[in-house]
Amino acid sequence: MKHVFILFGIFSFGLANASGRDVVVSAAVSLRDLFTELKLEFEKENSEYNLRFNFAGSGTLRSQIEAGAPVDLFVSASQKDVEILGREGFVVGSTPKIVGSNALVLVAKKESSLILFNLKSLAEVKFEKMAIGNPLTVPAGRYAKESLESFDLYPKIESRLVFSEHVRQAVDYLRRGEVELAIVYKTDALKFSKDLKIIFEIPSSYHKRIEYPMALVKGSRRQKFYSLWTTFLEMKKTKEIIKKHGLGS
């Protein structure tokens, strides 16, 4: 766990100059673009707050909170990490708010000549490397592993898998040509559609539902913010922004 504490130290250092207006939000990296836009909209009407984001893989963020990182709000890419924090007493409430949902897709570079029709095709098509998130710490990786296991593919292709620390890193591996394929969130594939193409969407029946639960971290003094933020997420204009970024609500 040494790397977690190094990250925690860097994270704490970055917050050393936090002001009384700051609200620290640790969120899954796949929410970066959405939350950057939502921050601007929220602060227009709530100028007493300044949202400061810490984006990383959900497992890494959970470990930071467990280590005592000064976080107000945690938004994960899976229920698992929030449930674990709930059992450990790190978050408030037993039913987290769901910010949105996502889908899983298999992607390749635009110029790729690989032809696949479904996950079963991975056993037949020749490829050197495929990137997925690390299943131990990255929700997208866990969903990918679940999907591959549905067809007993995981043990057959595990030696050709390249694990990333978060889903955007898997995208970067593909864009740089270090792998030929990647399993990522649909939102990430759409963001980089100039470079990547979606080969197919993986049916949700092959993995757990991809949702983004949100919870207030115990000890935070931002209960008023949490109420305002929750109401803000329910507004029509906010839901339109969420939808624009490819996330269901």
Backbone as CSV, one residue per row, in Angstrom:
resi,resn,N_x,N_y,N_z,CA_x,CA_y,CA_z,C_x,C_y,C_z
1,MET,0.825,-1.212,0.000,0.000,0.000,0.000,0.862,1.266,0.000
2,LYS,2.166,1.114,-0.181,3.058,2.267,-0.112,2.649,3.361,-1.076
3,HIS,2.239,2.974,-2.293,1.884,3.966,-3.313,0.674,4.776,-2.899
4,VAL,-0.225,4.169,-2.108,-1.413,4.900,-1.641,-1.012,6.044,-0.734
5,PHE,-0.060,5.768,0.176,0.352,6.806,1.102,1.162,7.902,0.417
6,ILE,1.889,7.543,-0.639,2.582,8.559,-1.432,1.559,9.469,-2.091
7,LEU,0.521,8.870,-2.685,-0.550,9.642,-3.310,-1.251,10.507,-2.287
8,PHE,-1.481,9.948,-1.098,-2.143,10.696,-0.037,-1.313,11.911,0.338
9,GLY,0.034,11.717,0.406,0.899,12.840,0.757,0.834,13.943,-0.279
10,ILE,0.866,13.565,-1.559,0.768,14.543,-2.645,-0.571,15.246,-2.600
11,PHE,-1.630,14.461,-2.355,-2.997,14.986,-2.290,-3.095,16.010,-1.159
12,SER,-2.576,15.654,0.025,-2.636,16.561,1.176,-1.861,17.839,0.905
13,PHE,-0.694,17.688,0.268,0.118,18.856,-0.055,-0.650,19.801,-0.972
14,GLY,-1.391,19.226,-1.920,-2.164,20.033,-2.866,-3.274,20.809,-2.196
15,LEU,-3.700,20.374,-1.011,-4.786,21.041,-0.300,-4.277,21.929,0.828
16,ALA,-2.999,22.082,0.896,-2.415,22.841,2.002,-2.935,24.276,2.064
17,ASN,-3.243,24.860,0.906,-3.710,26.242,0.876,-5.225,26.345,0.707
18,ALA,-5.940,25.272,1.062,-7.391,25.273,0.935,-8.003,26.381,1.788
19,SER,-8.998,27.055,1.234,-9.660,28.149,1.955,-10.947,27.652,2.569
20,GLY,-11.600,28.528,3.338,-12.859,28.180,3.982,-13.981,27.956,2.999
21,ARG,-13.806,28.367,1.735,-14.823,28.182,0.700,-14.704,26.829,0.012
22,ASP,-13.579,26.183,0.202,-13.296,24.977,-0.567,-14.113,23.772,-0.126
23,VAL,-14.558,23.014,-1.123,-15.182,21.724,-0.900,-14.361,20.714,-1.692
24,VAL,-13.834,19.710,-1.028,-12.963,18.737,-1.678,-13.790,17.534,-2.133
25,VAL,-13.781,17.304,-3.428,-14.560,16.222,-4.032,-13.601,15.218,-4.664
26,SER,-13.598,14.005,-4.148,-12.825,12.919,-4.754,-13.764,12.144,-5.669
27,ALA,-13.458,12.139,-6.967,-14.377,11.544,-7.936,-13.644,10.656,-8.941
28,ALA,-14.346,9.646,-9.422,-13.803,8.754,-10.441,-13.342,9.558,-11.644
29,VAL,-12.204,9.188,-12.205,-11.593,9.967,-13.277,-12.490,10.044,-14.513
30,SER,-13.381,9.081,-14.693,-14.285,9.125,-15.856,-15.321,10.233,-15.737
31,LEU,-15.379,10.897,-14.576,-16.310,12.012,-14.373,-15.634,13.369,-14.566
32,ARG,-14.367,13.376,-14.925,-13.605,14.627,-14.984,-14.278,15.712,-15.836
33,ASP,-14.630,15.378,-17.068,-15.197,16.383,-17.971,-16.567,16.862,-17.495
34,LEU,-17.390,15.925,-17.054,-18.716,16.285,-16.552,-18.614,17.188,-15.337
35,PHE,-17.816,16.813,-14.355,-17.747,17.589,-13.112,-17.081,18.948,-13.312
36,THR,-16.168,19.029,-14.274,-15.548,20.323,-14.572,-16.600,21.300,-15.073
37,GLU,-17.525,20.827,-15.893,-18.605,21.683,-16.378,-19.635,21.965,-15.282
38,LEU,-19.957,20.956,-14.498,-20.940,21.152,-13.422,-20.443,22.135,-12.374
39,LYS,-19.148,22.136,-12.134,-18.551,23.079,-11.175,-18.873,24.515,-11.565
40,LEU,-18.692,24.845,-12.837,-18.950,26.202,-13.320,-20.406,26.589,-13.134
41,GLU,-21.314,25.659,-13.448,-22.745,25.932,-13.313,-23.140,26.081,-11.853
42,PHE,-22.628,25.209,-11.008,-22.988,25.238,-9.589,-22.495,26.513,-8.912
43,GLU,-21.260,26.904,-9.191,-20.665,28.054,-8.517,-21.252,29.383,-8.979
44,LYS,-21.925,29.399,-10.133,-22.605,30.618,-10.578,-23.674,31.041,-9.578
45,GLU,-24.363,30.054,-9.020,-25.469,30.330,-8.104,-25.102,30.071,-6.651
46,ASN,-23.918,29.534,-6.423,-23.480,29.227,-5.054,-22.034,29.677,-4.894
47,SER,-21.838,30.984,-4.975,-20.484,31.548,-4.996,-19.744,31.391,-3.666
48,GLU,-20.455,30.967,-2.625,-19.782,30.777,-1.337,-18.947,29.501,-1.305
49,TYR,-19.071,28.695,-2.375,-18.315,27.447,-2.431,-17.352,27.418,-3.620
50,ASN,-16.227,26.764,-3.400,-15.238,26.536,-4.458,-14.942,25.043,-4.486
51,LEU,-15.394,24.369,-5.524,-15.193,22.923,-5.632,-13.782,22.616,-6.091
52,ARG,-13.103,21.774,-5.334,-11.756,21.332,-5.689,-11.800,19.819,-5.881
53,PHE,-11.379,19.377,-7.064,-11.508,17.976,-7.419,-10.208,17.201,-7.294
54,ASN,-10.365,15.960,-6.902,-9.271,14.989,-6.880,-9.761,13.800,-7.697
55,PHE,-9.283,13.671,-8.936,-9.732,12.607,-9.824,-8.718,11.464,-9.850
56,ALA,-9.217,10.246,-9.712,-8.354,9.057,-9.766,-9.260,7.837,-9.876
57,GLY,-8.654,6.650,-9.901,-9.432,5.428,-9.882,-10.191,5.320,-8.560
58,SER,-11.376,4.757,-8.585,-12.222,4.710,-7.383,-11.555,3.975,-6.228
59,GLY,-10.841,2.881,-6.536,-10.161,2.141,-5.484,-9.076,2.972,-4.810
60,THR,-8.350,3.743,-5.592,-7.317,4.625,-5.046,-7.940,5.698,-4.163
61,LEU,-9.049,6.279,-4.624,-9.733,7.308,-3.844,-10.250,6.750,-2.525
62,ARG,-10.785,5.544,-2.576,-11.270,4.909,-1.338,-10.120,4.717,-0.358
63,SER,-8.983,4.251,-0.856,-7.818,4.039,0.008,-7.354,5.345,0.635
64,GLN,-7.422,6.439,-0.120,-7.037,7.747,0.414,-7.953,8.160,1.563
65,ILE,-9.249,7.937,1.391,-10.210,8.278,2.447,-9.968,7.417,3.681
66,GLU,-9.709,6.132,3.466,-9.420,5.228,4.585,-8.159,5.661,5.330
67,ALA,-7.221,6.291,4.585,-5.969,6.744,5.193,-6.103,8.111,5.853
68,GLY,-7.296,8.707,5.765,-7.526,9.987,6.437,-7.441,11.218,5.573
69,ALA,-7.505,11.055,4.238,-7.442,12.215,3.349,-8.591,13.180,3.651
70,PRO,-8.339,14.487,3.590,-9.362,15.503,3.917,-10.369,15.684,2.788
71,VAL,-11.308,14.753,2.684,-12.292,14.749,1.597,-13.687,15.033,2.151
72,ASP,-14.463,15.821,1.398,-15.855,16.101,1.791,-16.837,15.182,1.094
73,LEU,-16.603,14.942,-0.199,-17.561,14.178,-0.999,-16.826,13.133,-1.821
74,PHE,-17.367,11.916,-1.844,-16.778,10.832,-2.629,-17.786,10.385,-3.672
75,VAL,-17.358,10.376,-4.952,-18.200,9.896,-6.043,-17.440,8.791,-6.751
76,SER,-17.928,7.570,-6.618,-17.249,6.396,-7.130,-17.844,5.954,-8.466
77,ALA,-17.109,5.085,-9.154,-17.635,4.491,-10.383,-18.227,3.116,-10.098
78,SER,-18.358,2.783,-8.813,-18.980,1.502,-8.455,-19.581,1.583,-7.064
79,GLN,-20.602,0.784,-6.847,-21.221,0.705,-5.522,-20.261,0.097,-4.514
80,LYS,-19.407,-0.800,-4.959,-18.548,-1.563,-4.061,-17.714,-0.673,-3.149
81,ASP,-17.063,0.337,-3.731,-16.168,1.176,-2.931,-16.925,2.008,-1.902
82,VAL,-18.120,2.495,-2.262,-18.934,3.248,-1.315,-19.463,2.321,-0.227
83,GLU,-19.852,1.115,-0.597,-20.355,0.147,0.387,-19.275,-0.219,1.397
84,ILE,-18.051,-0.388,0.917,-16.939,-0.708,1.820,-16.718,0.431,2.813
85,LEU,-16.700,1.665,2.309,-16.527,2.819,3.194,-17.681,2.933,4.181
86,GLY,-18.879,2.558,3.721,-20.038,2.592,4.608,-19.892,1.610,5.749
87,ARG,-19.459,0.396,5.444,-19.263,-0.629,6.474,-18.167,-0.224,7.454
88,GLU,-17.176,0.499,6.943,-16.055,0.929,7.791,-16.367,2.208,8.560
89,GLY,-17.513,2.830,8.258,-17.913,4.033,8.980,-17.296,5.325,8.471
90,PHE,-16.881,5.341,7.193,-16.233,6.528,6.637,-17.192,7.472,5.910
91,VAL,-18.401,7.015,5.587,-19.345,7.878,4.882,-20.669,7.949,5.642
92,VAL,-21.437,8.998,5.325,-22.708,9.250,5.996,-23.850,8.623,5.198
93,GLY,-24.764,7.951,5.877,-25.944,7.401,5.215,-25.703,6.042,4.611
94,SER,-26.787,5.294,4.415,-26.686,3.932,3.887,-27.149,3.808,2.440
95,THR,-27.791,4.870,1.914,-28.280,4.832,0.535,-27.684,6.004,-0.246
96,PRO,-26.576,5.787,-0.937,-25.936,6.894,-1.659,-26.758,7.367,-2.850
97,LYS,-26.622,8.643,-3.160,-27.267,9.234,-4.332,-26.553,8.750,-5.586
98,ILE,-27.326,8.371,-6.619,-26.734,7.930,-7.887,-26.671,9.122,-8.844
99,VAL,-25.462,9.491,-9.245,-25.258,10.644,-10.123,-25.623,10.306,-11.567
100,GLY,-25.280,9.112,-12.024,-25.558,8.719,-13.406,-25.118,7.289,-13.648
101,SER,-25.240,6.851,-14.875,-24.843,5.494,-15.239,-24.033,5.533,-16.537
102,ASN,-23.350,4.429,-16.823,-22.475,4.384,-17.988,-22.583,3.014,-18.656
103,ALA,-21.856,2.835,-19.741,-21.829,1.564,-20.451,-20.385,1.210,-20.768
104,LEU,-20.146,-0.051,-21.069,-18.810,-0.549,-21.363,-18.716,-0.870,-22.854
105,VAL,-17.590,-0.491,-23.471,-17.413,-0.733,-24.905,-16.013,-1.273,-25.204
106,LEU,-15.924,-2.004,-26.300,-14.626,-2.424,-26.821,-14.238,-1.428,-27.897
107,VAL,-13.027,-0.883,-27.806,-12.590,0.140,-28.757,-11.245,-0.208,-29.384
108,ALA,-11.009,0.366,-30.550,-9.734,0.234,-31.258,-9.412,1.586,-31.872
109,LYS,-8.206,1.728,-32.397,-7.867,2.969,-33.100,-8.670,3.048,-34.390
110,LYS,-8.891,4.272,-34.857,-9.711,4.504,-36.045,-9.259,3.667,-37.245
111,GLU,-7.940,3.546,-37.400,-7.415,2.863,-38.585,-7.315,1.346,-38.418
112,SER,-7.718,0.806,-37.287,-7.608,-0.625,-37.031,-8.413,-1.445,-38.043
113,SER,-7.851,-2.572,-38.461,-8.545,-3.461,-39.397,-9.144,-4.685,-38.697
114,LEU,-9.024,-4.728,-37.369,-9.574,-5.850,-36.618,-11.092,-5.882,-36.755
115,ILE,-11.635,-7.061,-36.954,-13.085,-7.223,-37.075,-13.569,-8.157,-35.969
116,LEU,-14.396,-7.623,-35.083,-14.976,-8.401,-33.996,-16.460,-8.080,-33.914
117,PHE,-17.248,-9.080,-33.630,-18.696,-8.881,-33.558,-19.228,-8.946,-32.126
118,ASN,-18.498,-9.637,-31.268,-18.880,-9.769,-29.860,-17.664,-10.226,-29.070
119,LEU,-17.829,-10.381,-27.766,-16.694,-10.767,-26.932,-16.133,-12.139,-27.298
120,LYS,-16.987,-13.038,-27.752,-16.517,-14.365,-28.141,-15.441,-14.283,-29.221
121,SER,-15.517,-13.232,-30.050,-14.562,-13.075,-31.157,-13.132,-12.893,-30.667
122,LEU,-12.960,-12.454,-29.407,-11.616,-12.236,-28.874,-10.818,-13.546,-28.828
123,ALA,-11.521,-14.654,-28.765,-10.845,-15.952,-28.723,-10.371,-16.382,-30.103
124,GLU,-10.879,-15.707,-31.122,-10.585,-16.116,-32.501,-9.698,-15.109,-33.242
125,VAL,-9.787,-13.842,-32.864,-9.038,-12.789,-33.551,-7.620,-12.671,-32.972
126,LYS,-6.646,-12.479,-33.837,-5.262,-12.324,-33.394,-4.982,-10.873,-33.003
127,PHE,-4.566,-10.683,-31.771,-4.137,-9.363,-31.302,-3.056,-9.567,-30.248
128,GLU,-2.180,-8.576,-30.106,-1.056,-8.704,-29.176,-1.435,-8.292,-27.758
129,LYS,-2.039,-7.095,-27.632,-2.318,-6.554,-26.298,-3.684,-5.855,-26.262
130,MET,-4.339,-5.944,-25.111,-5.589,-5.217,-24.874,-5.523,-4.594,-23.483
131,ALA,-5.941,-3.343,-23.373,-5.896,-2.633,-22.097,-7.254,-2.664,-21.396
132,ILE,-7.201,-2.920,-20.095,-8.377,-2.757,-19.233,-7.882,-2.175,-17.915
133,GLY,-8.784,-1.611,-17.142,-8.406,-1.120,-15.825,-8.002,-2.282,-14.923
134,ASN,-7.144,-2.018,-13.970,-6.747,-3.050,-13.012,-7.981,-3.496,-12.223
135,PRO,-8.406,-4.745,-12.358,-9.636,-5.196,-11.687,-9.607,-5.068,-10.166
136,LEU,-8.404,-4.974,-9.586,-8.293,-4.868,-8.132,-8.646,-3.480,-7.613
137,THR,-8.456,-2.468,-8.456,-8.650,-1.097,-7.977,-9.518,-0.226,-8.878
138,VAL,-9.752,-0.653,-10.108,-10.465,0.182,-11.085,-11.808,-0.469,-11.441
139,PRO,-12.932,0.181,-11.122,-14.240,-0.394,-11.435,-14.394,-0.817,-12.890
140,ALA,-13.914,0.018,-13.830,-14.027,-0.346,-15.246,-13.316,-1.662,-15.525
141,GLY,-12.225,-1.903,-14.813,-11.496,-3.158,-14.952,-12.282,-4.336,-14.392
142,ARG,-12.953,-4.101,-13.265,-13.779,-5.171,-12.689,-14.930,-5.528,-13.628
143,TYR,-15.569,-4.488,-14.194,-16.663,-4.744,-15.132,-16.158,-5.494,-16.365
144,ALA,-14.970,-5.110,-16.831,-14.382,-5.775,-18.003,-14.079,-7.237,-17.692
145,LYS,-13.508,-7.486,-16.503,-13.183,-8.855,-16.112,-14.454,-9.696,-15.995
146,GLU,-15.499,-9.125,-15.388,-16.777,-9.834,-15.272,-17.308,-10.222,-16.661
147,SER,-17.203,-9.278,-17.592,-17.708,-9.527,-18.944,-16.925,-10.640,-19.629
148,LEU,-15.608,-10.602,-19.490,-14.761,-11.631,-20.099,-15.000,-12.993,-19.452
149,GLU,-15.219,-12.993,-18.149,-15.468,-14.253,-17.445,-16.805,-14.865,-17.840
150,SER,-17.726,-14.038,-18.297,-19.025,-14.550,-18.735,-18.872,-15.544,-19.887
151,PHE,-17.761,-15.413,-20.641,-17.499,-16.306,-21.773,-16.258,-17.172,-21.534
152,ASP,-15.832,-17.221,-20.258,-14.637,-17.986,-19.896,-13.418,-17.535,-20.695
153,LEU,-13.369,-16.236,-21.008,-12.268,-15.698,-21.806,-11.105,-15.180,-20.965
154,TYR,-11.396,-14.754,-19.753,-10.367,-14.068,-18.956,-9.084,-14.897,-18.810
155,PRO,-9.159,-16.149,-18.371,-7.910,-16.916,-18.236,-7.205,-17.172,-19.561
156,LYS,-7.953,-17.169,-20.659,-7.381,-17.465,-21.968,-6.580,-16.289,-22.527
157,ILE,-6.978,-15.065,-22.170,-6.299,-13.896,-22.743,-5.591,-13.047,-21.685
158,GLU,-5.583,-13.505,-20.441,-5.009,-12.699,-19.346,-3.569,-12.283,-19.627
159,SER,-2.790,-13.162,-20.254,-1.379,-12.847,-20.525,-1.228,-11.707,-21.523
160,ARG,-2.295,-11.396,-22.256,-2.244,-10.316,-23.246,-2.889,-9.022,-22.744
161,LEU,-3.313,-9.022,-21.493,-3.961,-7.845,-20.928,-2.941,-6.898,-20.315
162,VAL,-3.141,-5.611,-20.545,-2.327,-4.560,-19.933,-3.238,-3.809,-18.976
163,PHE,-2.869,-3.787,-17.691,-3.711,-3.162,-16.671,-3.355,-1.687,-16.482
164,SER,-4.373,-0.861,-16.403,-4.165,0.577,-16.195,-4.610,0.976,-14.797
165,GLU,-4.107,2.119,-14.313,-4.436,2.604,-12.973,-5.785,3.300,-12.934
166,HIS,-6.282,3.705,-14.088,-7.628,4.263,-14.208,-8.043,4.139,-15.670
167,VAL,-9.330,4.368,-15.933,-9.856,4.080,-17.276,-9.252,4.984,-18.351
168,ARG,-8.940,6.229,-18.013,-8.347,7.134,-19.002,-6.948,6.674,-19.410
169,GLN,-6.262,6.021,-18.509,-4.941,5.508,-18.855,-5.058,4.394,-19.890
170,ALA,-6.102,3.586,-19.786,-6.341,2.541,-20.785,-6.573,3.169,-22.155
171,VAL,-7.306,4.282,-22.173,-7.525,5.025,-23.420,-6.200,5.542,-23.966
172,ASP,-5.355,6.072,-23.085,-4.061,6.616,-23.509,-3.171,5.528,-24.115
173,TYR,-3.166,4.336,-23.501,-2.383,3.230,-24.047,-2.796,2.946,-25.487
174,LEU,-4.093,2.952,-25.729,-4.604,2.669,-27.069,-4.266,3.788,-28.038
175,ARG,-4.465,5.029,-27.626,-4.188,6.164,-28.508,-2.711,6.234,-28.891
176,ARG,-1.827,5.796,-27.983,-0.386,5.818,-28.273,0.065,4.578,-29.048
177,GLY,-0.841,3.654,-29.290,-0.499,2.465,-30.048,0.218,1.396,-29.253
178,GLU,0.172,1.485,-27.919,0.833,0.494,-27.075,0.014,-0.785,-26.954
179,VAL,-1.274,-0.693,-27.256,-2.168,-1.856,-27.298,-3.035,-1.726,-28.546
180,GLU,-3.670,-2.815,-28.934,-4.524,-2.790,-30.129,-5.997,-2.613,-29.804
181,LEU,-6.364,-2.984,-28.575,-7.752,-2.912,-28.142,-7.814,-2.417,-26.699
182,ALA,-8.989,-1.960,-26.307,-9.199,-1.572,-24.914,-10.686,-1.707,-24.585
183,ILE,-10.968,-2.042,-23.344,-12.341,-2.037,-22.851,-12.458,-0.867,-21.891
184,VAL,-13.287,0.107,-22.248,-13.402,1.351,-21.480,-14.871,1.758,-21.386
185,TYR,-15.108,2.858,-20.685,-16.463,3.383,-20.618,-16.843,4.032,-21.947
186,LYS,-18.106,3.969,-22.258,-18.601,4.560,-23.496,-18.322,6.057,-23.536
187,THR,-18.429,6.725,-22.393,-18.189,8.167,-22.345,-16.766,8.517,-22.756
188,ASP,-15.795,7.701,-22.358,-14.398,7.957,-22.729,-14.171,7.706,-24.213
189,ALA,-14.822,6.678,-24.739,-14.697,6.388,-26.172,-15.272,7.521,-27.016
190,LEU,-16.401,8.075,-26.575,-17.023,9.172,-27.313,-16.178,10.442,-27.254
191,LYS,-15.533,10.669,-26.117,-14.705,11.879,-25.977,-13.538,11.857,-26.955
192,PHE,-12.989,10.675,-27.199,-11.818,10.564,-28.077,-12.190,9.912,-29.414
193,SER,-13.397,10.211,-29.899,-13.904,9.592,-31.121,-13.100,9.963,-32.374
194,LYS,-12.312,11.045,-32.313,-11.474,11.402,-33.459,-10.357,10.384,-33.659
195,ASP,-9.931,9.767,-32.565,-8.823,8.809,-32.618,-9.288,7.364,-32.522
196,LEU,-10.436,7.147,-31.870,-10.878,5.793,-31.571,-12.221,5.484,-32.216
197,LYS,-12.482,4.198,-32.361,-13.795,3.772,-32.842,-14.334,2.690,-31.908
198,ILE,-15.631,2.750,-31.699,-16.288,1.736,-30.888,-16.580,0.521,-31.773
199,ILE,-16.053,-0.615,-31.397,-16.300,-1.840,-32.167,-17.672,-2.402,-31.799
200,PHE,-17.947,-2.460,-30.508,-19.295,-2.817,-30.066,-19.457,-2.461,-28.587
201,GLU,-20.700,-2.283,-28.184,-21.026,-2.052,-26.775,-21.259,-3.404,-26.117
202,ILE,-20.701,-3.576,-24.938,-20.838,-4.842,-24.213,-22.171,-4.840,-23.461
203,PRO,-23.035,-5.802,-23.724,-24.338,-5.838,-23.052,-24.207,-5.789,-21.528
204,SER,-25.049,-5.008,-20.889,-24.976,-4.834,-19.438,-25.281,-6.114,-18.670
205,SER,-25.870,-7.095,-19.345,-26.183,-8.363,-18.685,-24.926,-9.162,-18.340
206,TYR,-23.777,-8.758,-18.920,-22.532,-9.485,-18.679,-21.731,-8.912,-17.505
207,HIS,-22.188,-7.829,-16.933,-21.473,-7.230,-15.806,-22.457,-6.487,-14.897
208,LYS,-21.992,-6.133,-13.720,-22.836,-5.367,-12.803,-23.182,-4.018,-13.424
209,ARG,-24.322,-3.477,-13.038,-24.751,-2.180,-13.552,-23.711,-1.118,-13.206
210,ILE,-23.354,-0.297,-14.186,-22.339,0.743,-13.987,-23.018,2.030,-13.529
211,GLU,-22.870,2.336,-12.270,-23.476,3.542,-11.701,-22.435,4.334,-10.927
212,TYR,-22.741,5.609,-10.690,-21.846,6.501,-9.958,-22.511,6.946,-8.653
213,PRO,-22.313,6.188,-7.569,-22.883,6.582,-6.285,-22.063,7.684,-5.620
214,MET,-22.749,8.528,-4.882,-22.123,9.691,-4.245,-22.451,9.682,-2.758
215,ALA,-21.467,9.945,-1.920,-21.702,9.948,-0.475,-20.875,11.035,0.206
216,LEU,-21.452,11.616,1.248,-20.743,12.597,2.073,-19.810,11.851,3.018
217,VAL,-18.567,12.291,3.082,-17.586,11.637,3.945,-17.815,12.075,5.391
218,LYS,-17.808,11.103,6.290,-18.050,11.393,7.705,-16.975,12.332,8.233
219,GLY,-17.397,13.320,8.991,-16.465,14.306,9.527,-16.453,15.589,8.718
220,SER,-17.014,15.543,7.507,-17.098,16.751,6.685,-18.074,17.738,7.315
221,ARG,-17.741,19.010,7.213,-18.628,20.068,7.723,-19.455,20.674,6.595
222,ARG,-19.565,19.947,5.487,-20.229,20.477,4.300,-21.622,19.882,4.083
223,GLN,-22.359,19.666,5.147,-23.705,19.120,5.017,-24.603,20.053,4.198
224,LYS,-24.484,21.360,4.422,-25.292,22.321,3.653,-24.941,22.228,2.168
225,PHE,-23.648,22.159,1.875,-23.226,21.998,0.476,-23.817,20.735,-0.114
226,TYR,-23.745,19.646,0.637,-24.239,18.364,0.129,-25.718,18.457,-0.242
227,SER,-26.491,19.142,0.576,-27.917,19.313,0.287,-28.112,20.144,-0.977
228,LEU,-27.342,21.238,-1.101,-27.441,22.096,-2.282,-27.009,21.351,-3.541
229,TRP,-25.922,20.597,-3.431,-25.381,19.855,-4.566,-26.349,18.765,-5.018
230,THR,-26.963,18.084,-4.064,-27.933,17.044,-4.390,-29.139,17.634,-5.123
231,THR,-29.616,18.779,-4.642,-30.734,19.467,-5.304,-30.330,19.921,-6.698
232,PHE,-29.110,20.431,-6.821,-28.572,20.891,-8.098,-28.555,19.759,-9.125
233,LEU,-28.188,18.546,-8.701,-28.122,17.405,-9.605,-29.489,16.991,-10.130
234,GLU,-30.544,17.366,-9.404,-31.903,17.007,-9.808,-32.528,18.039,-10.752
235,MET,-31.860,19.163,-10.942,-32.409,20.216,-11.797,-32.387,19.785,-13.267
236,LYS,-33.352,20.278,-14.018,-33.478,19.898,-15.432,-32.222,20.248,-16.218
237,LYS,-31.687,21.455,-16.038,-30.510,21.864,-16.811,-29.291,21.004,-16.470
238,THR,-29.205,20.562,-15.196,-28.092,19.708,-14.792,-28.207,18.337,-15.443
239,LYS,-29.420,17.797,-15.456,-29.627,16.488,-16.082,-29.324,16.534,-17.578
240,GLU,-29.580,17.682,-18.196,-29.260,17.827,-19.615,-27.748,17.793,-19.843
241,ILE,-27.003,18.411,-18.919,-25.539,18.397,-19.013,-25.021,16.974,-18.810
242,ILE,-25.585,16.266,-17.828,-25.192,14.887,-17.568,-25.447,14.026,-18.799
243,LYS,-26.595,14.210,-19.406,-26.952,13.443,-20.606,-26.010,13.776,-21.761
244,LYS,-25.647,15.054,-21.880,-24.743,15.496,-22.956,-23.394,14.789,-22.871
245,HIS,-22.984,14.493,-21.648,-21.701,13.819,-21.450,-21.819,12.298,-21.564
246,GLY,-22.997,11.820,-21.963,-23.165,10.392,-22.216,-23.518,9.551,-21.021
247,LEU,-23.860,10.223,-19.891,-24.204,9.484,-18.686,-25.712,9.457,-18.498
248,GLY,-26.263,8.265,-18.291,-27.688,8.183,-17.996,-27.951,8.647,-16.578
249,SER,-29.185,9.024,-16.291,-29.500,9.498,-14.933,-30.605,8.643,-14.341
